[in-house]
Amino acid sequence: MPTLDAIYSTTTELFPIEIRKKIFRRFSQNKPI
């Protein structure tokens, strides 16, 4: 699976900041760093 950095970079291009933050928070909750 791609790393969180890769996912975050991809979502940066695909989604607005607000949506990207929501997605990143979900990843943070599901897979805590």
mmCIF file of the N, C-alpha and C atoms, coordinates in Angstrom:
data_MODEL
# 
_entry.id   MODEL 
# 
loop_
_atom_site.group_PDB 
_atom_site.id 
_atom_site.type_symbol 
_atom_site.label_atom_id 
_atom_site.label_alt_id 
_atom_site.label_comp_id 
_atom_site.label_asym_id 
_atom_site.label_entity_id 
_atom_site.label_seq_id 
_atom_site.pdbx_PDB_ins_code 
_atom_site.Cartn_x 
_atom_site.Cartn_y 
_atom_site.Cartn_z 
_atom_site.occupancy 
_atom_site.B_iso_or_equiv 
_atom_site.pdbx_formal_charge 
_atom_site.auth_seq_id 
_atom_site.auth_comp_id 
_atom_site.auth_asym_id 
_atom_site.auth_atom_id 
_atom_site.pdbx_PDB_model_num 
ATOM 1  N N  . MET A 1 1  ? 0.839   -1.205 0.000  1.00 0.00 ? 1  MET A N  1 
ATOM 2  C CA . MET A 1 1  ? 0.000   0.000  0.000  1.00 0.00 ? 1  MET A CA 1 
ATOM 3  C C  . MET A 1 1  ? 0.874   1.256  0.000  1.00 0.00 ? 1  MET A C  1 
ATOM 4  N N  . PRO A 1 2  ? 0.402   2.316  -0.605 1.00 0.00 ? 2  PRO A N  1 
ATOM 5  C CA . PRO A 1 2  ? 1.164   3.573  -0.630 1.00 0.00 ? 2  PRO A CA 1 
ATOM 6  C C  . PRO A 1 2  ? 1.266   4.171  0.769  1.00 0.00 ? 2  PRO A C  1 
ATOM 7  N N  . THR A 1 3  ? 2.303   4.918  0.991  1.00 0.00 ? 3  THR A N  1 
ATOM 8  C CA . THR A 1 3  ? 2.494   5.539  2.300  1.00 0.00 ? 3  THR A CA 1 
ATOM 9  C C  . THR A 1 3  ? 1.517   6.693  2.484  1.00 0.00 ? 3  THR A C  1 
ATOM 10 N N  . LEU A 1 4  ? 1.387   7.143  3.722  1.00 0.00 ? 4  LEU A N  1 
ATOM 11 C CA . LEU A 1 4  ? 0.489   8.270  3.991  1.00 0.00 ? 4  LEU A CA 1 
ATOM 12 C C  . LEU A 1 4  ? 0.950   9.505  3.246  1.00 0.00 ? 4  LEU A C  1 
ATOM 13 N N  . ASP A 1 5  ? 2.269   9.671  3.113  1.00 0.00 ? 5  ASP A N  1 
ATOM 14 C CA . ASP A 1 5  ? 2.791   10.828 2.378  1.00 0.00 ? 5  ASP A CA 1 
ATOM 15 C C  . ASP A 1 5  ? 2.348   10.779 0.926  1.00 0.00 ? 5  ASP A C  1 
ATOM 16 N N  . ALA A 1 6  ? 2.396   9.597  0.332  1.00 0.00 ? 6  ALA A N  1 
ATOM 17 C CA . ALA A 1 6  ? 2.002   9.457  -1.068 1.00 0.00 ? 6  ALA A CA 1 
ATOM 18 C C  . ALA A 1 6  ? 0.506   9.729  -1.218 1.00 0.00 ? 6  ALA A C  1 
ATOM 19 N N  . ILE A 1 7  ? -0.277  9.187  -0.305 1.00 0.00 ? 7  ILE A N  1 
ATOM 20 C CA . ILE A 1 7  ? -1.725  9.407  -0.339 1.00 0.00 ? 7  ILE A CA 1 
ATOM 21 C C  . ILE A 1 7  ? -2.037  10.889 -0.150 1.00 0.00 ? 7  ILE A C  1 
ATOM 22 N N  . TYR A 1 8  ? -1.332  11.508 0.792  1.00 0.00 ? 8  TYR A N  1 
ATOM 23 C CA . TYR A 1 8  ? -1.567  12.927 1.070  1.00 0.00 ? 8  TYR A CA 1 
ATOM 24 C C  . TYR A 1 8  ? -1.197  13.777 -0.134 1.00 0.00 ? 8  TYR A C  1 
ATOM 25 N N  . SER A 1 9  ? -0.107  13.420 -0.796 1.00 0.00 ? 9  SER A N  1 
ATOM 26 C CA . SER A 1 9  ? 0.321   14.169 -1.981 1.00 0.00 ? 9  SER A CA 1 
ATOM 27 C C  . SER A 1 9  ? -0.694  13.994 -3.108 1.00 0.00 ? 9  SER A C  1 
ATOM 28 N N  . THR A 1 10 ? -1.209  12.770 -3.252 1.00 0.00 ? 10 THR A N  1 
ATOM 29 C CA . THR A 1 10 ? -2.185  12.503 -4.305 1.00 0.00 ? 10 THR A CA 1 
ATOM 30 C C  . THR A 1 10 ? -3.474  13.272 -4.041 1.00 0.00 ? 10 THR A C  1 
ATOM 31 N N  . THR A 1 11 ? -3.939  13.232 -2.804 1.00 0.00 ? 11 THR A N  1 
ATOM 32 C CA . THR A 1 11 ? -5.182  13.923 -2.470 1.00 0.00 ? 11 THR A CA 1 
ATOM 33 C C  . THR A 1 11 ? -5.011  15.427 -2.592 1.00 0.00 ? 11 THR A C  1 
ATOM 34 N N  . THR A 1 12 ? -3.793  15.907 -2.445 1.00 0.00 ? 12 THR A N  1 
ATOM 35 C CA . THR A 1 12 ? -3.542  17.339 -2.600 1.00 0.00 ? 12 THR A CA 1 
ATOM 36 C C  . THR A 1 12 ? -3.895  17.783 -4.012 1.00 0.00 ? 12 THR A C  1 
ATOM 37 N N  . GLU A 1 13 ? -3.608  16.921 -4.974 1.00 0.00 ? 13 GLU A N  1 
ATOM 38 C CA . GLU A 1 13 ? -3.883  17.270 -6.367 1.00 0.00 ? 13 GLU A CA 1 
ATOM 39 C C  . GLU A 1 13 ? -5.344  17.028 -6.734 1.00 0.00 ? 13 GLU A C  1 
ATOM 40 N N  . LEU A 1 14 ? -5.964  16.051 -6.071 1.00 0.00 ? 14 LEU A N  1 
ATOM 41 C CA . LEU A 1 14 ? -7.304  15.640 -6.483 1.00 0.00 ? 14 LEU A CA 1 
ATOM 42 C C  . LEU A 1 14 ? -8.416  16.370 -5.733 1.00 0.00 ? 14 LEU A C  1 
ATOM 43 N N  . PHE A 1 15 ? -8.177  16.729 -4.478 1.00 0.00 ? 15 PHE A N  1 
ATOM 44 C CA . PHE A 1 15 ? -9.249  17.259 -3.650 1.00 0.00 ? 15 PHE A CA 1 
ATOM 45 C C  . PHE A 1 15 ? -8.914  18.637 -3.096 1.00 0.00 ? 15 PHE A C  1 
ATOM 46 N N  . PRO A 1 16 ? -9.935  19.444 -2.813 1.00 0.00 ? 16 PRO A N  1 
ATOM 47 C CA . PRO A 1 16 ? -9.744  20.719 -2.132 1.00 0.00 ? 16 PRO A CA 1 
ATOM 48 C C  . PRO A 1 16 ? -9.163  20.507 -0.734 1.00 0.00 ? 16 PRO A C  1 
ATOM 49 N N  . ILE A 1 17 ? -8.695  21.585 -0.142 1.00 0.00 ? 17 ILE A N  1 
ATOM 50 C CA . ILE A 1 17 ? -8.023  21.483 1.156  1.00 0.00 ? 17 ILE A CA 1 
ATOM 51 C C  . ILE A 1 17 ? -8.951  20.908 2.222  1.00 0.00 ? 17 ILE A C  1 
ATOM 52 N N  . GLU A 1 18 ? -10.183 21.365 2.281  1.00 0.00 ? 18 GLU A N  1 
ATOM 53 C CA . GLU A 1 18 ? -11.109 20.926 3.331  1.00 0.00 ? 18 GLU A CA 1 
ATOM 54 C C  . GLU A 1 18 ? -11.353 19.423 3.246  1.00 0.00 ? 18 GLU A C  1 
ATOM 55 N N  . ILE A 1 19 ? -11.651 18.941 2.039  1.00 0.00 ? 19 ILE A N  1 
ATOM 56 C CA . ILE A 1 19 ? -11.902 17.514 1.854  1.00 0.00 ? 19 ILE A CA 1 
ATOM 57 C C  . ILE A 1 19 ? -10.636 16.724 2.153  1.00 0.00 ? 19 ILE A C  1 
ATOM 58 N N  . ARG A 1 20 ? -9.491  17.268 1.723  1.00 0.00 ? 20 ARG A N  1 
ATOM 59 C CA . ARG A 1 20 ? -8.222  16.579 1.947  1.00 0.00 ? 20 ARG A CA 1 
ATOM 60 C C  . ARG A 1 20 ? -7.947  16.418 3.441  1.00 0.00 ? 20 ARG A C  1 
ATOM 61 N N  . LYS A 1 21 ? -8.265  17.449 4.212  1.00 0.00 ? 21 LYS A N  1 
ATOM 62 C CA . LYS A 1 21 ? -8.052  17.372 5.656  1.00 0.00 ? 21 LYS A CA 1 
ATOM 63 C C  . LYS A 1 21 ? -8.935  16.295 6.273  1.00 0.00 ? 21 LYS A C  1 
ATOM 64 N N  . LYS A 1 22 ? -10.182 16.219 5.814  1.00 0.00 ? 22 LYS A N  1 
ATOM 65 C CA . LYS A 1 22 ? -11.099 15.208 6.345  1.00 0.00 ? 22 LYS A CA 1 
ATOM 66 C C  . LYS A 1 22 ? -10.572 13.809 6.056  1.00 0.00 ? 22 LYS A C  1 
ATOM 67 N N  . ILE A 1 23 ? -10.109 13.604 4.823  1.00 0.00 ? 23 ILE A N  1 
ATOM 68 C CA . ILE A 1 23 ? -9.576  12.296 4.447  1.00 0.00 ? 23 ILE A CA 1 
ATOM 69 C C  . ILE A 1 23 ? -8.336  11.978 5.272  1.00 0.00 ? 23 ILE A C  1 
ATOM 70 N N  . PHE A 1 24 ? -7.449  12.968 5.420  1.00 0.00 ? 24 PHE A N  1 
ATOM 71 C CA . PHE A 1 24 ? -6.212  12.740 6.157  1.00 0.00 ? 24 PHE A CA 1 
ATOM 72 C C  . PHE A 1 24 ? -6.508  12.434 7.623  1.00 0.00 ? 24 PHE A C  1 
ATOM 73 N N  . ARG A 1 25 ? -7.542  13.072 8.172  1.00 0.00 ? 25 ARG A N  1 
ATOM 74 C CA . ARG A 1 25 ? -7.919  12.794 9.556  1.00 0.00 ? 25 ARG A CA 1 
ATOM 75 C C  . ARG A 1 25 ? -8.412  11.363 9.692  1.00 0.00 ? 25 ARG A C  1 
ATOM 76 N N  . ARG A 1 26 ? -9.157  10.885 8.698  1.00 0.00 ? 26 ARG A N  1 
ATOM 77 C CA . ARG A 1 26 ? -9.652  9.509  8.744  1.00 0.00 ? 26 ARG A CA 1 
ATOM 78 C C  . ARG A 1 26 ? -8.490  8.529  8.747  1.00 0.00 ? 26 ARG A C  1 
ATOM 79 N N  . PHE A 1 27 ? -7.478  8.803  7.906  1.00 0.00 ? 27 PHE A N  1 
ATOM 80 C CA . PHE A 1 27 ? -6.299  7.936  7.874  1.00 0.00 ? 27 PHE A CA 1 
ATOM 81 C C  . PHE A 1 27 ? -5.572  7.989  9.211  1.00 0.00 ? 27 PHE A C  1 
ATOM 82 N N  . SER A 1 28 ? -5.518  9.167  9.804  1.00 0.00 ? 28 SER A N  1 
ATOM 83 C CA . SER A 1 28 ? -4.827  9.326  11.081 1.00 0.00 ? 28 SER A CA 1 
ATOM 84 C C  . SER A 1 28 ? -5.557  8.561  12.185 1.00 0.00 ? 28 SER A C  1 
ATOM 85 N N  . GLN A 1 29 ? -6.878  8.552  12.123 1.00 0.00 ? 29 GLN A N  1 
ATOM 86 C CA . GLN A 1 29 ? -7.660  7.849  13.137 1.00 0.00 ? 29 GLN A CA 1 
ATOM 87 C C  . GLN A 1 29 ? -7.561  6.338  12.943 1.00 0.00 ? 29 GLN A C  1 
ATOM 88 N N  . ASN A 1 30 ? -7.605  5.894  11.687 1.00 0.00 ? 30 ASN A N  1 
ATOM 89 C CA . ASN A 1 30 ? -7.554  4.462  11.414 1.00 0.00 ? 30 ASN A CA 1 
ATOM 90 C C  . ASN A 1 30 ? -6.153  3.895  11.610 1.00 0.00 ? 30 ASN A C  1 
ATOM 91 N N  . LYS A 1 31 ? -5.141  4.676  11.201 1.00 0.00 ? 31 LYS A N  1 
ATOM 92 C CA . LYS A 1 31 ? -3.758  4.224  11.316 1.00 0.00 ? 31 LYS A CA 1 
ATOM 93 C C  . LYS A 1 31 ? -2.940  5.302  12.021 1.00 0.00 ? 31 LYS A C  1 
ATOM 94 N N  . PRO A 1 32 ? -2.960  5.311  13.332 1.00 0.00 ? 32 PRO A N  1 
ATOM 95 C CA . PRO A 1 32 ? -2.236  6.342  14.083 1.00 0.00 ? 32 PRO A CA 1 
ATOM 96 C C  . PRO A 1 32 ? -0.742  6.275  13.827 1.00 0.00 ? 32 PRO A C  1 
ATOM 97 N N  . ILE A 1 33 ? -0.117  7.428  13.717 1.00 0.00 ? 33 ILE A N  1 
ATOM 98 C CA . ILE A 1 33 ? 1.333   7.475  13.505 1.00 0.00 ? 33 ILE A CA 1 
ATOM 99 C C  . ILE A 1 33 ? 2.024   7.396  14.861 1.00 0.00 ? 33 ILE A C  1 
# 
